[in-house]
Amino acid sequence: MPGLDGLRIALVYPPYGPVRNEPGIKTVKENYGIFPSLSLLYVAGILEAAGCDVLFIDAHAEGLSLEQCLDRLRRFGPDYVGYTLTTYLFFQSMDWIRAIKAQLPVPVIVGGVHLSIYPRETLAYPELDYAVTGEAERALPDLLTALTRKGDLSAVRGIAYRRADGEVVVTPHAADADIDAAPFPARNLIDNSIYYSFISQYRNFTCFITSRGCPYKCIFCEQGSKPFRARSPGNVVDELEICHHEYGIRELDFFDSSFTIRKQRVIDICEEIQRRRLDIVWAARTRVDCINDDVLRAMRRAGCNRIYYGIESGNREILQTLKKSTSLEMYREVIAATRKHGIHTFGYFMVGNPYETEATIRQTIRLALELDLDYAQFSKVTPMPATELYTLLLQETGRDYWREHIEAGVDEDIPRPLCDMTDAEIQRWTRLAYLRFYYRPRYIARAMARIKSKDELKRSLATAWQMLVHDPAAGDDAGMEVLA
């Protein structure tokens, strides 16, 4: 884009750790893996395509100190510094943003889904100068062009900024981007060898997205509020080919909320992977009502070795409340079919759902054991902004907890709507679910046989040990009890 050639932009991904009101328990989060910030890498790709010089600093993955990060920034000399913000990690990010701006006083631009929800509350912080409130493909280059030319910011769609009098202005949303025309994530700016998931087996590893939004309306997910848009098979495999040949990627995770929504598109992607002879191993997330034998067969032939299924609960009434258009019988059928095709299965479950009781949690744990999944993740229900679940909480309590958190730093346990269980009870049962699932002798023997690298073995043993003896939230009775 004219006017942006040579503009120097630094993108920083600060380190983060466990915080209050996050879905995962501490031990699991600390050992889940190190993933590249795909959203910031997309921003980097957009900026490079516009002619900017870009520095990407992943302080989290590289384990950088603040001073090490500042040293890189000073040597680069950015005109702007950019960050992505998430609501529940807001203050961990702000600690770094404040400290960096105190030493390097250049304008700060922030983005992320959080800015589409709380733009005014966020830009009330003086360290933050500008925000992209939606997709960045058009809004960010337009913002930078207006800034470099001293143009009218109010004419730029999809941004927020502060006027001279301190008032925060939020402009109308930018038009949706053509996602087939969007630049690919700038993986050339990072060391792809440092990333992994706790069950990845090969390096280099990366994450990948082939669609935006979701047509389903699960009450706990914000993706259902956005229209579903999918990239074409050729565009997807073009990026996969670059990943493999230019960055040495051997394994990747598709992070789409439901990869197989359009079955023929998935089959076309898989056939194109085979046609181009891409020697990659990959995993994908989907729903049991979005898959069949033809899709499973195509995925396996193209290198898929794991599917993450959103199962959530073993109680039929809770599944209906969550607006999961599925059944326990369908879970059993699809998991069995996936295993028949030689693909590992990973089940996502939630504890603390509406109408949850100890009895319904026992049903969920029993289902996880019955399905004989290869992996399972049990998360504490957290009402996140822009979800129907959070709307239920607003109606139930009359309080906007996340807004209070951003505006005033209020940090307290957020209640779960229509659930009478305490946070301590949910924490205990979540940990117990992990213990019951992963510490079965038959499961341990199968898991050890599946491990293919020393790194994977080391991660598995460390996580197992911490889960047993180091979880500070574990009560004395949160052990290996028999679930009736």
VOPAGU-2260 file (C-alpha; in pm, 1 decimal, decimal comma):
REM VOPAGU-2260
SITE   aa  ch    i         X         Y         Z
SITE  MET   A    0       0,0       0,0       0,0
SITE  PRO   A    1     144,5     342,3     -92,9
SITE  GLY   A    2     295,4     529,7     195,9
SITE  LEU   A    3     378,3     226,7     411,6
SITE  ASP   A    4     702,8     118,1     243,7
SITE  GLY   A    5     977,0     113,1     504,6
SITE  LEU   A    6     745,9     176,9     800,5
SITE  ARG   A    7     890,6     -18,7    1093,4
SITE  ILE   A    8     642,1    -217,8    1301,8
SITE  ALA   A    9     733,5    -442,2    1594,2
SITE  LEU   A   10     485,7    -707,1    1708,4
SITE  VAL   A   11     530,5    -841,7    2060,9
SITE  TYR   A   12     372,6   -1150,7    2213,4
SITE  PRO   A   13     431,2   -1119,6    2589,6
SITE  PRO   A   14     472,9   -1418,1    2821,7
SITE  TYR   A   15     167,5   -1535,8    3009,8
SITE  GLY   A   16      80,6   -1775,1    3288,5
SITE  PRO   A   17    -219,2   -1906,8    3483,0
SITE  VAL   A   18    -477,0   -1647,8    3585,6
SITE  ARG   A   19    -808,2   -1648,0    3765,4
SITE  ASN   A   20   -1118,5   -1742,3    3562,2
SITE  GLU   A   21    -946,5   -1935,2    3287,1
SITE  PRO   A   22   -1088,6   -2268,2    3170,3
SITE  GLY   A   23    -782,6   -2486,7    3224,9
SITE  ILE   A   24    -635,1   -2601,1    3552,0
SITE  LYS   A   25    -284,2   -2480,0    3631,6
SITE  THR   A   26     -91,4   -2803,1    3576,6
SITE  VAL   A   27    -250,0   -2867,1    3238,7
SITE  LYS   A   28    -199,6   -2512,0    3114,2
SITE  GLU   A   29     166,4   -2511,7    3213,2
SITE  ASN   A   30     229,1   -2830,9    3014,6
SITE  TYR   A   31     -13,3   -2798,7    2722,0
SITE  GLY   A   32     245,4   -2674,5    2474,8
SITE  ILE   A   33     393,1   -2364,9    2314,4
SITE  PHE   A   34     190,8   -2240,1    2017,3
SITE  PRO   A   35     270,5   -1951,7    1782,5
SITE  SER   A   36      34,2   -1654,6    1797,9
SITE  LEU   A   37    -148,4   -1714,7    1472,2
SITE  SER   A   38    -340,1   -1386,4    1496,8
SITE  LEU   A   39     -19,0   -1182,1    1530,7
SITE  LEU   A   40     146,7   -1380,0    1251,0
SITE  TYR   A   41    -147,5   -1292,6    1025,9
SITE  VAL   A   42     -96,8    -927,2    1121,5
SITE  ALA   A   43     272,0    -961,3    1036,1
SITE  GLY   A   44     179,7   -1104,2     695,7
SITE  ILE   A   45     -60,1    -815,0     631,6
SITE  LEU   A   46     206,7    -561,5     726,6
SITE  GLU   A   47     476,0    -721,6     511,6
SITE  ALA   A   48     237,3    -730,3     214,0
SITE  ALA   A   49     179,3    -356,9     267,9
SITE  GLY   A   50     552,9    -288,0     248,5
SITE  CYS   A   51     634,3    -253,4     619,1
SITE  ASP   A   52     951,1    -378,3     786,9
SITE  VAL   A   53     832,5    -612,9    1062,1
SITE  LEU   A   54     999,6    -745,5    1377,2
SITE  PHE   A   55     817,3   -1031,7    1551,8
SITE  ILE   A   56     911,5   -1104,3    1913,0
SITE  ASP   A   57     755,4   -1410,6    2076,9
SITE  ALA   A   58     873,3   -1345,8    2430,9
SITE  HIS   A   59     658,0   -1629,3    2561,2
SITE  ALA   A   60     795,7   -1903,6    2336,8
SITE  GLU   A   61    1154,8   -1781,6    2360,2
SITE  GLY   A   62    1142,4   -1725,7    2736,3
SITE  LEU   A   63    1268,1   -1369,7    2698,6
SITE  SER   A   64    1303,3   -1130,3    2987,4
SITE  LEU   A   65    1163,4    -780,1    2959,6
SITE  GLU   A   66    1512,9    -637,5    2917,4
SITE  GLN   A   67    1597,3    -884,8    2640,1
SITE  CYS   A   68    1278,6    -787,9    2460,7
SITE  LEU   A   69    1355,0    -418,8    2501,6
SITE  ASP   A   70    1706,1    -469,3    2367,4
SITE  ARG   A   71    1566,0    -618,3    2044,7
SITE  LEU   A   72    1312,8    -338,7    2013,9
SITE  ARG   A   73    1572,9     -65,8    2060,7
SITE  ARG   A   74    1797,7    -218,7    1795,7
SITE  PHE   A   75    1504,4    -239,4    1552,0
SITE  GLY   A   76    1376,7     114,5    1619,4
SITE  PRO   A   77    1003,5      67,3    1551,7
SITE  ASP   A   78     764,0     341,7    1448,4
SITE  TYR   A   79     481,2     149,2    1615,6
SITE  VAL   A   80     454,8    -150,6    1848,8
SITE  GLY   A   81     159,7    -390,4    1816,2
SITE  TYR   A   82       4,8    -647,4    2050,0
SITE  THR   A   83    -293,7    -879,6    2053,1
SITE  LEU   A   84    -511,9    -869,5    2364,1
SITE  THR   A   85    -735,0   -1132,6    2520,1
SITE  THR   A   86    -981,9   -1049,9    2793,4
SITE  TYR   A   87    -873,6   -1291,6    3064,5
SITE  LEU   A   88    -501,0   -1226,6    3003,4
SITE  PHE   A   89    -550,1    -850,8    2975,4
SITE  PHE   A   90    -348,7    -740,9    3278,0
SITE  GLN   A   91     -60,2    -981,4    3213,3
SITE  SER   A   92     -26,0    -820,0    2870,9
SITE  MET   A   93     -68,9    -469,8    3011,2
SITE  ASP   A   94     221,5    -522,2    3253,7
SITE  TRP   A   95     454,7    -568,9    2956,8
SITE  ILE   A   96     295,6    -299,0    2744,7
SITE  ARG   A   97     339,1     -42,6    3024,9
SITE  ALA   A   98     696,6    -144,6    3095,6
SITE  ILE   A   99     796,0    -137,5    2727,6
SITE  LYS   A  100     629,3     194,9    2658,0
SITE  ALA   A  101     799,3     351,2    2960,3
SITE  GLN   A  102    1135,7     268,8    2801,0
SITE  LEU   A  103    1034,1     297,9    2435,9
SITE  PRO   A  104     768,5     570,3    2399,4
SITE  VAL   A  105     634,2     492,4    2052,0
SITE  PRO   A  106     263,0     458,3    1968,0
SITE  VAL   A  107      95,6     128,8    2056,8
SITE  ILE   A  108    -163,3     -48,0    1839,2
SITE  VAL   A  109    -368,2    -335,5    1981,7
SITE  GLY   A  110    -607,1    -585,1    1827,5
SITE  GLY   A  111    -783,1    -913,2    1889,1
SITE  VAL   A  112   -1140,4   -1026,9    1953,4
SITE  HIS   A  113   -1125,3    -848,4    2288,9
SITE  LEU   A  114   -1120,0    -511,7    2110,9
SITE  SER   A  115   -1445,8    -587,8    1932,7
SITE  ILE   A  116   -1611,9    -628,8    2274,6
SITE  TYR   A  117   -1450,3    -370,9    2502,6
SITE  PRO   A  118   -1282,6    -106,5    2279,9
SITE  ARG   A  119   -1367,8     199,4    2492,2
SITE  GLU   A  120   -1278,6      36,3    2822,0
SITE  THR   A  121    -947,2     -80,4    2675,8
SITE  LEU   A  122    -841,7     249,9    2519,3
SITE  ALA   A  123    -908,5     421,3    2851,9
SITE  TYR   A  124    -557,2     299,1    2937,0
SITE  PRO   A  125    -317,1     576,2    2829,1
SITE  GLU   A  126     -45,1     330,5    2722,9
SITE  LEU   A  127    -268,6     216,7    2436,0
SITE  ASP   A  128    -306,0     455,7    2144,4
SITE  TYR   A  129    -498,6     280,9    1866,0
SITE  ALA   A  130    -700,8     -37,0    1822,5
SITE  VAL   A  131    -819,4    -254,6    1537,5
SITE  THR   A  132   -1165,1    -370,5    1640,6
SITE  GLY   A  133   -1228,9    -635,9    1375,0
SITE  GLU   A  134   -1039,9    -810,1    1099,4
SITE  ALA   A  135    -706,4    -646,0    1026,8
SITE  GLU   A  136    -668,5    -709,6     652,2
SITE  ARG   A  137    -816,1    -372,0     556,8
SITE  ALA   A  138    -841,1    -182,6     883,6
SITE  LEU   A  139    -473,7    -197,0     984,9
SITE  PRO   A  140    -319,3     -73,7     656,3
SITE  ASP   A  141    -589,6     195,2     637,2
SITE  LEU   A  142    -511,6     304,5     993,8
SITE  LEU   A  143    -137,7     322,7     928,1
SITE  THR   A  144    -192,3     511,1     601,9
SITE  ALA   A  145    -409,8     767,8     780,8
SITE  LEU   A  146    -150,8     804,8    1058,3
SITE  THR   A  147     145,6     849,5     823,0
SITE  ARG   A  148     -45,2    1097,1     606,0
SITE  LYS   A  149    -207,5    1269,6     903,7
SITE  GLY   A  150    -544,4    1182,1     759,6
SITE  ASP   A  151    -890,2    1171,2     916,7
SITE  LEU   A  152    -903,2     869,6    1148,6
SITE  SER   A  153   -1281,0     890,3    1171,8
SITE  ALA   A  154   -1297,0     786,7     805,8
SITE  VAL   A  155   -1110,8     460,3     875,3
SITE  ARG   A  156   -1348,7     171,4     935,9
SITE  GLY   A  157   -1283,6     -94,7    1198,8
SITE  ILE   A  158   -1065,9     100,3    1442,0
SITE  ALA   A  159   -1080,1     282,8    1775,1
SITE  TYR   A  160    -872,7     579,4    1888,4
SITE  ARG   A  161    -864,8     864,0    2141,5
SITE  ARG   A  162    -936,5    1218,6    2037,1
SITE  ALA   A  163    -738,8    1510,5    2175,6
SITE  ASP   A  164   -1006,5    1566,0    2440,4
SITE  GLY   A  165    -968,3    1206,1    2561,9
SITE  GLU   A  166   -1292,4    1069,0    2417,9
SITE  VAL   A  167   -1260,0     723,9    2262,8
SITE  VAL   A  168   -1401,6     699,8    1910,9
SITE  VAL   A  169   -1506,2     361,1    1771,0
SITE  THR   A  170   -1564,8     364,6    1396,2
SITE  PRO   A  171   -1808,5     132,4    1211,4
SITE  HIS   A  172   -1687,6    -217,5    1135,9
SITE  ALA   A  173   -1479,0    -273,2     824,9
SITE  ALA   A  174   -1619,4    -497,4     554,4
SITE  ASP   A  175   -1529,9    -864,9     584,9
SITE  ALA   A  176   -1204,9    -953,3     416,3
SITE  ASP   A  177   -1173,6   -1192,4     124,2
SITE  ILE   A  178    -999,1   -1463,6     321,3
SITE  ASP   A  179    -863,2   -1631,9       8,3
SITE  ALA   A  180    -687,3   -1305,8     -75,8
SITE  ALA   A  181    -550,5   -1251,8     276,6
SITE  PRO   A  182    -172,6   -1278,7     315,6
SITE  PHE   A  183     -53,7   -1597,2     483,7
SITE  PRO   A  184      84,9   -1581,4     839,1
SITE  ALA   A  185     446,6   -1458,8     833,0
SITE  ARG   A  186     609,3   -1774,3     969,4
SITE  ASN   A  187     934,1   -1651,3     812,5
SITE  LEU   A  188     968,3   -1417,1    1113,1
SITE  ILE   A  189     977,9   -1690,4    1379,3
SITE  ASP   A  190    1180,3   -1998,7    1468,2
SITE  ASN   A  191     925,1   -2268,3    1388,4
SITE  SER   A  192    1131,7   -2533,7    1567,6
SITE  ILE   A  193    1049,0   -2402,6    1917,2
SITE  TYR   A  194     674,6   -2472,0    1902,0
SITE  TYR   A  195     496,5   -2790,0    2004,6
SITE  SER   A  196     182,2   -2928,4    2161,8
SITE  PHE   A  197     202,4   -3169,2    2452,4
SITE  ILE   A  198     118,5   -3456,2    2216,5
SITE  SER   A  199     294,1   -3343,4    1899,2
SITE  GLN   A  200     555,7   -3589,5    1779,9
SITE  TYR   A  201     747,5   -3405,8    1508,9
SITE  ARG   A  202     920,1   -3074,2    1459,5
SITE  ASN   A  203     880,9   -2827,5    1310,3
SITE  PHE   A  204     527,2   -2777,9    1440,0
SITE  THR   A  205     272,2   -2503,1    1374,2
SITE  CYS   A  206     -96,9   -2421,4    1400,9
SITE  PHE   A  207    -319,2   -2339,5    1106,5
SITE  ILE   A  208    -664,4   -2196,5    1030,8
SITE  THR   A  209    -876,8   -2261,6     721,2
SITE  SER   A  210   -1202,9   -2084,9     809,8
SITE  ARG   A  211   -1353,5   -1812,9    1025,4
SITE  GLY   A  212   -1676,0   -1817,1    1223,2
SITE  CYS   A  213   -1912,6   -2108,4    1278,2
SITE  PRO   A  214   -2275,2   -2182,5    1180,4
SITE  TYR   A  215   -2346,4   -2358,2    1510,4
SITE  LYS   A  216   -2468,4   -2178,6    1822,0
SITE  CYS   A  217   -2308,7   -2351,2    2121,5
SITE  ILE   A  218   -2375,5   -2121,3    2415,8
SITE  PHE   A  219   -2016,6   -2128,8    2547,1
SITE  CYS   A  220   -1839,2   -2023,8    2223,9
SITE  GLU   A  221   -1815,6   -1680,6    2063,7
SITE  GLN   A  222   -1748,0   -1822,4    1716,2
SITE  GLY   A  223   -2117,7   -1890,2    1659,9
SITE  SER   A  224   -2183,0   -1516,8    1655,4
SITE  LYS   A  225   -1972,4   -1479,7    1339,6
SITE  PRO   A  226   -2067,0   -1590,9     987,0
SITE  PHE   A  227   -1889,9   -1901,0     863,4
SITE  ARG   A  228   -1639,3   -1830,2     584,9
SITE  ALA   A  229   -1411,4   -2099,2     448,8
SITE  ARG   A  230   -1094,1   -2074,2     244,0
SITE  SER   A  231   -1081,6   -2263,5     -84,2
SITE  PRO   A  232    -898,8   -2598,7     -89,3
SITE  GLY   A  233    -632,0   -2467,6    -326,0
SITE  ASN   A  234    -560,5   -2167,5    -104,1
SITE  VAL   A  235    -533,1   -2388,6     204,4
SITE  VAL   A  236    -291,6   -2632,2      42,6
SITE  ASP   A  237     -83,9   -2348,6    -104,3
SITE  GLU   A  238     -11,5   -2239,4     251,9
SITE  LEU   A  239      51,1   -2598,0     363,5
SITE  GLU   A  240     303,1   -2637,8      81,9
SITE  ILE   A  241     488,5   -2323,3     189,5
SITE  CYS   A  242     488,2   -2444,3     550,3
SITE  HIS   A  243     638,6   -2776,8     451,9
SITE  HIS   A  244     891,5   -2674,0     189,4
SITE  GLU   A  245    1004,9   -2332,9     320,0
SITE  TYR   A  246     973,6   -2371,9     698,0
SITE  GLY   A  247    1027,6   -2744,0     741,4
SITE  ILE   A  248     687,7   -2799,4     902,7
SITE  ARG   A  249     623,7   -3169,9     958,2
SITE  GLU   A  250     328,1   -3153,3    1197,1
SITE  LEU   A  251      44,9   -2905,3    1245,7
SITE  ASP   A  252    -287,8   -2855,1    1418,8
SITE  PHE   A  253    -585,8   -2710,8    1233,5
SITE  PHE   A  254    -739,3   -2467,7    1482,7
SITE  ASP   A  255   -1072,8   -2422,1    1303,9
SITE  SER   A  256   -1356,7   -2455,5    1553,9
SITE  SER   A  257   -1505,7   -2723,3    1324,6
SITE  PHE   A  258   -1278,9   -2824,4    1037,9
SITE  THR   A  259   -1528,1   -3056,8     865,7
SITE  ILE   A  260   -1837,0   -2835,1     842,8
SITE  ARG   A  261   -1825,3   -2864,3     462,2
SITE  LYS   A  262   -1740,3   -3227,2     402,0
SITE  GLN   A  263   -1661,1   -3207,8      30,0
SITE  ARG   A  264   -1426,3   -2915,0      92,1
SITE  VAL   A  265   -1233,5   -3127,0     344,0
SITE  ILE   A  266   -1214,3   -3417,7      99,5
SITE  ASP   A  267   -1085,8   -3178,3    -169,4
SITE  ILE   A  268    -819,6   -3043,5      69,7
SITE  CYS   A  269    -710,1   -3396,6     154,0
SITE  GLU   A  270    -690,3   -3503,5    -208,5
SITE  GLU   A  271    -484,6   -3194,1    -291,9
SITE  ILE   A  272    -242,6   -3271,3      -5,1
SITE  GLN   A  273    -193,7   -3615,8    -156,0
SITE  ARG   A  274    -162,1   -3483,3    -511,3
SITE  ARG   A  275     118,0   -3249,5    -404,8
SITE  ARG   A  276     282,4   -3528,1    -202,1
SITE  LEU   A  277     308,0   -3325,3     117,7
SITE  ASP   A  278     464,0   -3544,5     386,1
SITE  ILE   A  279     290,0   -3389,5     686,2
SITE  VAL   A  280     110,2   -3514,4     995,2
SITE  TRP   A  281    -183,8   -3313,6    1121,2
SITE  ALA   A  282    -475,7   -3291,4    1360,7
SITE  ALA   A  283    -810,2   -3113,0    1339,8
SITE  ARG   A  284   -1100,6   -3007,7    1560,8
SITE  THR   A  285   -1459,6   -3085,0    1471,8
SITE  ARG   A  286   -1802,3   -3205,3    1583,8
SITE  VAL   A  287   -1934,8   -3560,2    1567,5
SITE  ASP   A  288   -2232,7   -3441,6    1361,2
SITE  CYS   A  289   -2001,4   -3300,2    1091,4
SITE  ILE   A  290   -1818,4   -3614,4     986,3
SITE  ASN   A  291   -1871,4   -3943,3     805,7
SITE  ASP   A  292   -1672,8   -4239,7     676,5
SITE  ASP   A  293   -1580,4   -4071,9     347,2
SITE  VAL   A  294   -1432,8   -3773,1     530,3
SITE  LEU   A  295   -1250,0   -3991,9     782,1
SITE  ARG   A  296   -1101,8   -4203,3     503,8
SITE  ALA   A  297    -982,2   -3896,2     312,5
SITE  MET   A  298    -835,5   -3735,7     624,3
SITE  ARG   A  299    -641,0   -4046,3     720,5
SITE  ARG   A  300    -495,6   -4085,7     371,2
SITE  ALA   A  301    -380,0   -3722,2     376,7
SITE  GLY   A  302    -190,1   -3754,5     705,2
SITE  CYS   A  303    -447,3   -3684,3     977,3
SITE  ASN   A  304    -348,4   -3871,1    1291,2
SITE  ARG   A  305    -575,6   -3707,4    1551,3
SITE  ILE   A  306    -922,0   -3553,4    1571,2
SITE  TYR   A  307   -1034,1   -3333,4    1860,0
SITE  TYR   A  308   -1405,9   -3375,3    1925,9
SITE  GLY   A  309   -1615,5   -3134,7    2132,6
SITE  ILE   A  310   -1809,5   -3375,5    2354,6
SITE  GLU   A  311   -1859,2   -3146,5    2658,1
SITE  SER   A  312   -2089,0   -3358,5    2880,7
SITE  GLY   A  313   -2219,2   -3706,9    2942,2
SITE  ASN   A  314   -2561,9   -3578,8    3040,9
SITE  ARG   A  315   -2829,7   -3549,8    2769,9
SITE  GLU   A  316   -3013,8   -3256,8    2928,6
SITE  ILE   A  317   -2692,6   -3055,9    2967,1
SITE  LEU   A  318   -2605,8   -3120,6    2601,7
SITE  GLN   A  319   -2943,4   -2975,3    2504,2
SITE  THR   A  320   -2885,9   -2671,1    2724,4
SITE  LEU   A  321   -2546,1   -2617,1    2561,9
SITE  LYS   A  322   -2719,8   -2637,1    2219,8
SITE  LYS   A  323   -2510,3   -2931,3    2110,9
SITE  SER   A  324   -2707,8   -3089,3    1827,6
SITE  THR   A  325   -2582,6   -3437,6    1901,4
SITE  SER   A  326   -2642,1   -3743,0    2118,9
SITE  LEU   A  327   -2449,6   -3985,8    2335,6
SITE  GLU   A  328   -2514,4   -4256,0    2076,0
SITE  MET   A  329   -2359,2   -4040,2    1805,1
SITE  TYR   A  330   -2050,8   -3987,3    2020,7
SITE  ARG   A  331   -2008,3   -4362,0    2055,8
SITE  GLU   A  332   -2057,1   -4428,9    1683,9
SITE  VAL   A  333   -1826,2   -4156,1    1556,3
SITE  ILE   A  334   -1546,4   -4221,6    1805,2
SITE  ALA   A  335   -1554,3   -4589,8    1712,4
SITE  ALA   A  336   -1552,2   -4504,6    1339,5
SITE  THR   A  337   -1258,5   -4266,2    1385,2
SITE  ARG   A  338   -1060,9   -4531,6    1566,5
SITE  LYS   A  339   -1148,7   -4784,4    1292,4
SITE  HIS   A  340    -980,1   -4556,7    1038,4
SITE  GLY   A  341    -662,9   -4545,8    1248,3
SITE  ILE   A  342    -705,4   -4189,2    1372,3
SITE  HIS   A  343    -644,6   -4104,8    1737,6
SITE  THR   A  344    -933,2   -3944,5    1926,6
SITE  PHE   A  345    -922,4   -3650,0    2166,7
SITE  GLY   A  346   -1233,5   -3549,6    2361,3
SITE  TYR   A  347   -1304,6   -3204,0    2502,1
SITE  PHE   A  348   -1521,2   -3202,7    2816,7
SITE  MET   A  349   -1645,2   -2924,2    3043,9
SITE  VAL   A  350   -1712,3   -2922,9    3418,2
SITE  GLY   A  351   -1946,1   -2664,3    3570,4
SITE  ASN   A  352   -2211,4   -2651,0    3299,0
SITE  PRO   A  353   -2559,3   -2511,8    3359,7
SITE  TYR   A  354   -2749,5   -2752,0    3589,1
SITE  GLU   A  355   -2425,1   -2936,5    3669,7
SITE  THR   A  356   -2416,7   -3159,1    3977,8
SITE  GLU   A  357   -2175,3   -3417,1    4109,2
SITE  ALA   A  358   -2400,1   -3680,6    3949,0
SITE  THR   A  359   -2377,4   -3522,5    3601,9
SITE  ILE   A  360   -1999,4   -3486,5    3633,9
SITE  ARG   A  361   -1980,1   -3856,4    3713,3
SITE  GLN   A  362   -2177,7   -3920,8    3395,1
SITE  THR   A  363   -1925,5   -3714,0    3197,9
SITE  ILE   A  364   -1628,0   -3900,2    3343,4
SITE  ARG   A  365   -1793,1   -4236,5    3280,8
SITE  LEU   A  366   -1858,9   -4137,3    2918,2
SITE  ALA   A  367   -1495,1   -4035,4    2871,1
SITE  LEU   A  368   -1383,7   -4373,2    3004,3
SITE  GLU   A  369   -1642,6   -4566,9    2803,8
SITE  LEU   A  370   -1547,2   -4398,6    2475,3
SITE  ASP   A  371   -1189,4   -4517,3    2533,7
SITE  LEU   A  372   -1047,7   -4197,3    2388,5
SITE  ASP   A  373    -676,8   -4161,8    2328,8
SITE  TYR   A  374    -675,3   -3822,7    2500,8
SITE  ALA   A  375    -917,5   -3607,9    2696,5
SITE  GLN   A  376    -923,1   -3250,8    2821,2
SITE  PHE   A  377   -1147,9   -3144,6    3107,4
SITE  SER   A  378   -1200,1   -2768,4    3136,0
SITE  LYS   A  379   -1377,2   -2560,1    3394,3
SITE  VAL   A  380   -1670,7   -2376,5    3242,0
SITE  THR   A  381   -1588,2   -2007,2    3215,5
SITE  PRO   A  382   -1850,4   -1763,4    3082,3
SITE  MET   A  383   -1650,7   -1571,5    2823,9
SITE  PRO   A  384   -1756,2   -1237,0    2675,0
SITE  ALA   A  385   -1969,2   -1238,6    2359,9
SITE  THR   A  386   -2117,6   -1582,5    2435,5
SITE  GLU   A  387   -2476,1   -1676,4    2513,8
SITE  LEU   A  388   -2349,5   -1828,1    2838,0
SITE  TYR   A  389   -2222,2   -1487,2    2944,7
SITE  THR   A  390   -2553,8   -1328,3    2848,5
SITE  LEU   A  391   -2722,4   -1577,1    3084,7
SITE  LEU   A  392   -2483,6   -1465,6    3358,3
SITE  LEU   A  393   -2563,9   -1097,6    3295,7
SITE  GLN   A  394   -2934,1   -1176,8    3324,3
SITE  GLU   A  395   -2883,4   -1384,0    3637,5
SITE  THR   A  396   -2656,5   -1145,8    3828,1
SITE  GLY   A  397   -2702,7    -803,8    3668,2
SITE  ARG   A  398   -2324,4    -763,1    3665,3
SITE  ASP   A  399   -2085,5    -738,2    3372,1
SITE  TYR   A  400   -1789,3    -906,7    3539,4
SITE  TRP   A  401   -1550,9    -885,0    3245,0
SITE  ARG   A  402   -1626,7    -517,6    3190,2
SITE  GLU   A  403   -1554,3    -451,5    3557,5
SITE  HIS   A  404   -1234,5    -651,7    3522,3
SITE  ILE   A  405   -1110,2    -436,1    3234,3
SITE  GLU   A  406   -1236,9    -103,4    3367,0
SITE  ALA   A  407   -1134,2    -131,6    3730,5
SITE  GLY   A  408    -913,5    -437,3    3761,7
SITE  VAL   A  409   -1179,6    -628,8    3956,3
SITE  ASP   A  410   -1039,9    -981,1    3991,7
SITE  GLU   A  411   -1281,8   -1225,6    4150,3
SITE  ASP   A  412   -1424,1   -1564,5    4067,3
SITE  ILE   A  413   -1688,2   -1526,7    3797,8
SITE  PRO   A  414   -2002,1   -1728,0    3876,2
SITE  ARG   A  415   -2130,7   -1991,6    3639,1
SITE  PRO   A  416   -2490,7   -1932,0    3536,2
SITE  LEU   A  417   -2748,9   -2191,6    3639,3
SITE  CYS   A  418   -2483,3   -2382,1    3836,1
SITE  ASP   A  419   -2479,6   -2405,8    4216,5
SITE  MET   A  420   -2139,6   -2573,7    4250,2
SITE  THR   A  421   -1855,2   -2371,4    4401,9
SITE  ASP   A  422   -1532,8   -2298,1    4217,4
SITE  ALA   A  423   -1344,3   -2519,5    4464,5
SITE  GLU   A  424   -1580,7   -2809,1    4392,7
SITE  ILE   A  425   -1541,9   -2766,1    4017,9
SITE  GLN   A  426   -1163,9   -2742,4    4050,8
SITE  ARG   A  427   -1159,5   -3063,2    4253,2
SITE  TRP   A  428   -1382,1   -3253,4    4011,3
SITE  THR   A  429   -1187,5   -3131,2    3708,1
SITE  ARG   A  430    -865,1   -3260,8    3855,5
SITE  LEU   A  431   -1031,6   -3585,3    3956,3
SITE  ALA   A  432   -1155,3   -3632,0    3598,7
SITE  TYR   A  433    -796,1   -3608,3    3476,7
SITE  LEU   A  434    -674,4   -3854,7    3736,6
SITE  ARG   A  435    -947,7   -4106,1    3660,4
SITE  PHE   A  436    -888,3   -4082,0    3285,6
SITE  TYR   A  437    -510,9   -4078,6    3261,3
SITE  TYR   A  438    -403,1   -4295,6    3555,5
SITE  ARG   A  439    -560,9   -4623,3    3446,5
SITE  PRO   A  440    -299,0   -4898,9    3407,7
SITE  ARG   A  441    -435,8   -5000,1    3066,0
SITE  TYR   A  442    -431,9   -4640,5    2948,4
SITE  ILE   A  443     -76,3   -4581,7    3071,6
SITE  ALA   A  444      48,1   -4892,5    2886,9
SITE  ARG   A  445    -120,5   -4783,0    2564,1
SITE  ALA   A  446       6,1   -4425,8    2597,8
SITE  MET   A  447     366,5   -4536,4    2651,1
SITE  ALA   A  448     347,9   -4751,5    2337,3
SITE  ARG   A  449     222,1   -4450,5    2141,4
SITE  ILE   A  450     508,2   -4216,7    2234,5
SITE  LYS   A  451     753,8   -4164,1    1948,7
SITE  SER   A  452    1005,1   -3909,0    2077,6
SITE  LYS   A  453    1211,4   -3833,0    2385,5
SITE  ASP   A  454    1057,7   -3484,0    2404,5
SITE  GLU   A  455     706,3   -3627,9    2412,4
SITE  LEU   A  456     805,3   -3879,6    2682,4
SITE  LYS   A  457     965,5   -3607,2    2892,7
SITE  ARG   A  458     657,7   -3382,7    2864,5
SITE  SER   A  459     421,9   -3668,1    2951,0
SITE  LEU   A  460     614,6   -3773,8    3260,2
SITE  ALA   A  461     652,0   -3415,6    3386,5
SITE  THR   A  462     281,4   -3344,9    3347,6
SITE  ALA   A  463     186,6   -3672,4    3515,7
SITE  TRP   A  464     408,6   -3599,4    3815,2
SITE  GLN   A  465     282,4   -3243,6    3858,6
SITE  MET   A  466     -78,6   -3355,5    3833,7
SITE  LEU   A  467     -27,4   -3607,6    4112,7
SITE  VAL   A  468     173,7   -3411,7    4364,4
SITE  HIS   A  469     208,8   -3044,1    4278,5
SITE  ASP   A  470    -139,1   -2908,7    4208,4
SITE  PRO   A  471    -194,7   -2649,3    4486,4
SITE  ALA   A  472    -570,7   -2654,4    4434,3
SITE  ALA   A  473    -599,6   -3026,7    4501,8
SITE  GLY   A  474    -776,4   -3121,7    4820,3
SITE  ASP   A  475    -679,9   -3418,9    5035,2
SITE  ASP   A  476    -977,6   -3614,5    4902,3
SITE  ALA   A  477    -918,1   -3544,0    4534,1
SITE  GLY   A  478    -757,8   -3879,1    4471,5
SITE  MET   A  479    -818,9   -4198,7    4284,0
SITE  GLU   A  480   -1165,2   -4270,5    4418,8
SITE  VAL   A  481   -1390,8   -4516,5    4240,7
SITE  LEU   A  482   -1674,5   -4345,7    4058,2
SITE  ALA   A  483   -1998,3   -4532,1    4110,6
